[in-house]
Amino acid sequence: MAIVVNLDVMMAKRKMSLNELSEQVGLTLSNLSILKTGKAKAIRFSTLNAICQALECQPGDILEFQEDKS
């Protein structure tokens, strides 16, 4: 099982840069980059809430479950 982070997709749809999102959400560029590349092991609900507010989206627009292809 794998959770895929589609943050880059939502940022592109909203035409928002990583710098802009970082300022609005209050996270460092490095932490947002880790999340965007899917290398994060966890995300706080408060962070997810702030990202959803900034991008005007739902958590399901950012996080997606994909079955393992075994």
N, CA, C and O atoms as a GROMACS GRO file, in nm:
protein
  280
    1MET      N    1   0.084  -0.117   0.000
    1MET     CA    2   0.000   0.000   0.000
    1MET      C    3   0.088   0.123   0.000
    1MET      O    4   0.195   0.125   0.062
    2ALA      N    5   0.043   0.226  -0.070
    2ALA     CA    6   0.123   0.348  -0.080
    2ALA      C    7   0.033   0.470  -0.084
    2ALA      O    8  -0.069   0.473  -0.152
    3ILE      N    9   0.074   0.569  -0.010
    3ILE     CA   10   0.006   0.699  -0.014
    3ILE      C   11   0.089   0.789  -0.105
    3ILE      O   12   0.208   0.807  -0.082
    4VAL      N   13   0.027   0.843  -0.206
    4VAL     CA   14   0.094   0.930  -0.302
    4VAL      C   15   0.055   1.074  -0.271
    4VAL      O   16  -0.063   1.105  -0.249
    5VAL      N   17   0.154   1.162  -0.269
    5VAL     CA   18   0.131   1.304  -0.242
    5VAL      C   19   0.125   1.379  -0.374
    5VAL      O   20   0.222   1.380  -0.450
    6ASN      N   21   0.012   1.441  -0.402
    6ASN     CA   22  -0.008   1.515  -0.527
    6ASN      C   23   0.000   1.666  -0.505
    6ASN      O   24  -0.072   1.742  -0.570
    7LEU      N   25   0.085   1.708  -0.414
    7LEU     CA   26   0.097   1.850  -0.383
    7LEU      C   27   0.140   1.930  -0.505
    7LEU      O   28   0.089   2.039  -0.530
    8ASP      N   29   0.235   1.876  -0.582
    8ASP     CA   30   0.282   1.947  -0.701
    8ASP      C   31   0.171   1.966  -0.804
    8ASP      O   32   0.167   2.068  -0.872
    9VAL      N   33   0.081   1.869  -0.814
    9VAL     CA   34  -0.031   1.879  -0.908
    9VAL      C   35  -0.124   1.993  -0.866
    9VAL      O   36  -0.165   2.073  -0.950
   10MET      N   37  -0.157   1.998  -0.737
   10MET     CA   38  -0.247   2.104  -0.689
   10MET      C   39  -0.182   2.241  -0.700
   10MET      O   40  -0.248   2.339  -0.733
   11MET      N   41  -0.052   2.248  -0.673
   11MET     CA   42   0.018   2.375  -0.686
   11MET      C   43   0.016   2.423  -0.831
   11MET      O   44  -0.002   2.542  -0.857
   12ALA      N   45   0.033   2.332  -0.925
   12ALA     CA   46   0.030   2.368  -1.067
   12ALA      C   47  -0.110   2.414  -1.107
   12ALA      O   48  -0.125   2.511  -1.181
   13LYS      N   49  -0.213   2.345  -1.058
   13LYS     CA   50  -0.351   2.384  -1.090
   13LYS      C   51  -0.383   2.523  -1.038
   13LYS      O   52  -0.458   2.598  -1.101
   14ARG      N   53  -0.326   2.558  -0.924
   14ARG     CA   54  -0.351   2.689  -0.863
   14ARG      C   55  -0.247   2.793  -0.903
   14ARG      O   56  -0.251   2.908  -0.860
   15LYS      N   57  -0.152   2.749  -0.987
   15LYS     CA   58  -0.043   2.838  -1.034
   15LYS      C   59   0.028   2.904  -0.915
   15LYS      O   60   0.050   3.025  -0.912
   16MET      N   61   0.063   2.820  -0.816
   16MET     CA   62   0.128   2.868  -0.696
   16MET      C   63   0.268   2.806  -0.686
   16MET      O   64   0.286   2.686  -0.706
   17SER      N   65   0.365   2.889  -0.655
   17SER     CA   66   0.502   2.840  -0.641
   17SER      C   67   0.524   2.786  -0.500
   17SER      O   68   0.444   2.810  -0.410
   18LEU      N   69   0.632   2.712  -0.485
   18LEU     CA   70   0.668   2.659  -0.354
   18LEU      C   71   0.695   2.773  -0.256
   18LEU      O   72   0.662   2.762  -0.138
   19ASN      N   73   0.755   2.880  -0.304
   19ASN     CA   74   0.782   2.997  -0.219
   19ASN      C   75   0.652   3.059  -0.168
   19ASN      O   76   0.641   3.090  -0.049
   20GLU      N   77   0.555   3.076  -0.256
   20GLU     CA   78   0.426   3.134  -0.217
   20GLU      C   79   0.356   3.046  -0.114
   20GLU      O   80   0.305   3.095  -0.013
   21LEU      N   81   0.354   2.915  -0.140
   21LEU     CA   82   0.288   2.823  -0.049
   21LEU      C   83   0.358   2.823   0.087
   21LEU      O   84   0.293   2.820   0.191
   22SER      N   85   0.489   2.825   0.084
   22SER     CA   86   0.568   2.829   0.207
   22SER      C   87   0.531   2.949   0.293
   22SER      O   88   0.514   2.936   0.414
   23GLU      N   89   0.519   3.064   0.231
   23GLU     CA   90   0.484   3.186   0.304
   23GLU      C   91   0.342   3.178   0.361
   23GLU      O   92   0.319   3.218   0.475
   24GLN      N   93   0.248   3.127   0.283
   24GLN     CA   94   0.109   3.120   0.327
   24GLN      C   95   0.087   3.017   0.437
   24GLN      O   96   0.006   3.038   0.528
   25VAL      N   97   0.161   2.907   0.428
   25VAL     CA   98   0.140   2.796   0.522
   25VAL      C   99   0.228   2.811   0.646
   25VAL      O  100   0.192   2.762   0.754
   26GLY      N  101   0.341   2.877   0.632
   26GLY     CA  102   0.431   2.893   0.746
   26GLY      C  103   0.525   2.776   0.766
   26GLY      O  104   0.569   2.750   0.877
   27LEU      N  105   0.556   2.705   0.658
   27LEU     CA  106   0.653   2.596   0.661
   27LEU      C  107   0.778   2.637   0.583
   27LEU      O  108   0.772   2.720   0.493
   28THR      N  109   0.889   2.576   0.620
   28THR     CA  110   1.012   2.605   0.546
   28THR      C  111   1.004   2.542   0.407
   28THR      O  112   0.928   2.448   0.383
   29LEU      N  113   1.084   2.597   0.316
   29LEU     CA  114   1.089   2.541   0.180
   29LEU      C  115   1.134   2.396   0.183
   29LEU      O  116   1.083   2.313   0.107
   30SER      N  117   1.231   2.365   0.270
   30SER     CA  118   1.282   2.228   0.274
   30SER      C  119   1.174   2.130   0.322
   30SER      O  120   1.163   2.020   0.267
   31ASN      N  121   1.096   2.167   0.421
   31ASN     CA  122   0.989   2.078   0.467
   31ASN      C  123   0.880   2.060   0.361
   31ASN      O  124   0.829   1.950   0.343
   32LEU      N  125   0.845   2.167   0.292
   32LEU     CA  126   0.746   2.155   0.185
   32LEU      C  127   0.800   2.071   0.070
   32LEU      O  128   0.727   1.993   0.010
   33SER      N  129   0.927   2.086   0.041
   33SER     CA  130   0.989   2.010  -0.066
   33SER      C  131   0.988   1.860  -0.034
   33SER      O  132   0.961   1.778  -0.121
   34ILE      N  133   1.017   1.826   0.091
   34ILE     CA  134   1.013   1.686   0.134
   34ILE      C  135   0.873   1.630   0.116
   34ILE      O  136   0.856   1.517   0.071
   35LEU      N  137   0.773   1.708   0.152
   35LEU     CA  138   0.634   1.665   0.136
   35LEU      C  139   0.598   1.652  -0.012
   35LEU      O  140   0.535   1.555  -0.053
   36LYS      N  141   0.638   1.750  -0.091
   36LYS     CA  142   0.605   1.753  -0.234
   36LYS      C  143   0.665   1.635  -0.308
   36LYS      O  144   0.602   1.580  -0.399
   37THR      N  145   0.786   1.595  -0.271
   37THR     CA  146   0.852   1.484  -0.341
   37THR      C  147   0.809   1.347  -0.290
   37THR      O  148   0.853   1.245  -0.342
   38GLY      N  149   0.722   1.346  -0.188
   38GLY     CA  150   0.672   1.219  -0.137
   38GLY      C  151   0.766   1.150  -0.041
   38GLY      O  152   0.748   1.032  -0.011
   39LYS      N  153   0.867   1.219   0.008
   39LYS     CA  154   0.964   1.159   0.099
   39LYS      C  155   0.924   1.172   0.246
   39LYS      O  156   0.990   1.116   0.334
   40ALA      N  157   0.816   1.244   0.273
   40ALA     CA  158   0.770   1.263   0.411
   40ALA      C  159   0.710   1.134   0.463
   40ALA      O  160   0.644   1.061   0.390
   41LYS      N  161   0.734   1.106   0.590
   41LYS     CA  162   0.678   0.986   0.654
   41LYS      C  163   0.545   1.016   0.723
   41LYS      O  164   0.468   0.925   0.753
   42ALA      N  165   0.518   1.145   0.749
   42ALA     CA  166   0.396   1.183   0.818
   42ALA      C  167   0.365   1.329   0.788
   42ALA      O  168   0.450   1.404   0.741
   43ILE      N  169   0.240   1.367   0.814
   43ILE     CA  170   0.200   1.506   0.802
   43ILE      C  171   0.102   1.537   0.914
   43ILE      O  172   0.012   1.459   0.941
   44ARG      N  173   0.120   1.650   0.977
   44ARG     CA  174   0.029   1.691   1.084
   44ARG      C  175  -0.101   1.741   1.022
   44ARG      O  176  -0.101   1.800   0.914
   45PHE      N  177  -0.211   1.718   1.093
   45PHE     CA  178  -0.340   1.766   1.044
   45PHE      C  179  -0.340   1.918   1.034
   45PHE      O  180  -0.402   1.973   0.943
   46SER      N  181  -0.272   1.986   1.124
   46SER     CA  182  -0.268   2.132   1.117
   46SER      C  183  -0.196   2.178   0.991
   46SER      O  184  -0.234   2.279   0.931
   47THR      N  185  -0.093   2.106   0.950
   47THR     CA  186  -0.021   2.138   0.826
   47THR      C  187  -0.109   2.110   0.706
   47THR      O  188  -0.118   2.192   0.614
   48LEU      N  189  -0.175   1.996   0.705
   48LEU     CA  190  -0.265   1.961   0.596
   48LEU      C  191  -0.378   2.063   0.586
   48LEU      O  192  -0.418   2.102   0.476
   49ASN      N  193  -0.430   2.106   0.700
   49ASN     CA  194  -0.535   2.208   0.703
   49ASN      C  195  -0.486   2.337   0.639
   49ASN      O  196  -0.557   2.396   0.557
   50ALA      N  197  -0.367   2.382   0.676
   50ALA     CA  198  -0.312   2.507   0.623
   50ALA      C  199  -0.288   2.497   0.473
   50ALA      O  200  -0.314   2.592   0.399
   51ILE      N  201  -0.239   2.383   0.427
   51ILE     CA  202  -0.214   2.363   0.284
   51ILE      C  203  -0.347   2.365   0.207
   51ILE      O  204  -0.357   2.427   0.102
   52CYS      N  205  -0.447   2.297   0.261
   52CYS     CA  206  -0.578   2.294   0.195
   52CYS      C  207  -0.641   2.433   0.189
   52CYS      O  208  -0.704   2.468   0.090
   53GLN      N  209  -0.624   2.512   0.295
   53GLN     CA  210  -0.676   2.648   0.293
   53GLN      C  211  -0.604   2.731   0.188
   53GLN      O  212  -0.668   2.804   0.113
   54ALA      N  213  -0.472   2.721   0.182
   54ALA     CA  214  -0.393   2.800   0.087
   54ALA      C  215  -0.424   2.763  -0.057
   54ALA      O  216  -0.429   2.849  -0.145
   55LEU      N  217  -0.443   2.634  -0.083
   55LEU     CA  218  -0.467   2.586  -0.220
   55LEU      C  219  -0.616   2.575  -0.253
   55LEU      O  220  -0.653   2.540  -0.365
   56GLU      N  221  -0.702   2.604  -0.153
   56GLU     CA  222  -0.846   2.594  -0.171
   56GLU      C  223  -0.884   2.457  -0.228
   56GLU      O  224  -0.946   2.446  -0.334
   57CYS      N  225  -0.846   2.353  -0.154
   57CYS     CA  226  -0.872   2.217  -0.198
   57CYS      C  227  -0.908   2.129  -0.079
   57CYS      O  228  -0.910   2.176   0.035
   58GLN      N  229  -0.935   2.004  -0.106
   58GLN     CA  230  -0.966   1.905  -0.004
   58GLN      C  231  -0.844   1.816   0.019
   58GLN      O  232  -0.759   1.805  -0.070
   59PRO      N  233  -0.833   1.752   0.136
   59PRO     CA  234  -0.720   1.662   0.162
   59PRO      C  235  -0.705   1.553   0.056
   59PRO      O  236  -0.594   1.513   0.022
   60GLY      N  237  -0.817   1.505   0.004
   60GLY     CA  238  -0.814   1.402  -0.100
   60GLY      C  239  -0.757   1.450  -0.232
   60GLY      O  240  -0.720   1.370  -0.317
   61ASP      N  241  -0.750   1.582  -0.250
   61ASP     CA  242  -0.688   1.637  -0.370
   61ASP      C  243  -0.536   1.627  -0.361
   61ASP      O  244  -0.466   1.628  -0.462
   62ILE      N  245  -0.485   1.619  -0.238
   62ILE     CA  246  -0.340   1.617  -0.215
   62ILE      C  247  -0.290   1.476  -0.188
   62ILE      O  248  -0.183   1.438  -0.235
   63LEU      N  249  -0.367   1.398  -0.112
   63LEU     CA  250  -0.326   1.263  -0.074
   63LEU      C  251  -0.409   1.160  -0.148
   63LEU      O  252  -0.531   1.172  -0.158
   64GLU      N  253  -0.343   1.057  -0.198
   64GLU     CA  254  -0.410   0.953  -0.276
   64GLU      C  255  -0.356   0.816  -0.237
   64GLU      O  256  -0.235   0.801  -0.219
   65PHE      N  257  -0.442   0.719  -0.223
   65PHE     CA  258  -0.402   0.582  -0.193
   65PHE      C  259  -0.391   0.504  -0.322
   65PHE      O  260  -0.481   0.508  -0.406
   66GLN      N  261  -0.279   0.433  -0.338
   66GLN     CA  262  -0.262   0.346  -0.454
   66GLN      C  263  -0.220   0.208  -0.405
   66GLN      O  264  -0.130   0.196  -0.322
   67GLU      N  265  -0.285   0.106  -0.456
   67GLU     CA  266  -0.251  -0.032  -0.423
   67GLU      C  267  -0.111  -0.066  -0.473
   67GLU      O  268  -0.068  -0.018  -0.578
   68ASP      N  269  -0.040  -0.149  -0.396
   68ASP     CA  270   0.088  -0.199  -0.443
   68ASP      C  271   0.063  -0.291  -0.562
   68ASP      O  272  -0.036  -0.364  -0.565
   69LYS      N  273   0.153  -0.287  -0.656
   69LYS     CA  274   0.139  -0.371  -0.775
   69LYS      C  275   0.230  -0.493  -0.759
   69LYS      O  276   0.332  -0.507  -0.827
   70SER      N  277   0.189  -0.582  -0.666
   70SER     CA  278   0.270  -0.702  -0.637
   70SER      C  279   0.211  -0.824  -0.703
   70SER      O  280   0.266  -0.933  -0.691
   0.00000   0.00000   0.00000
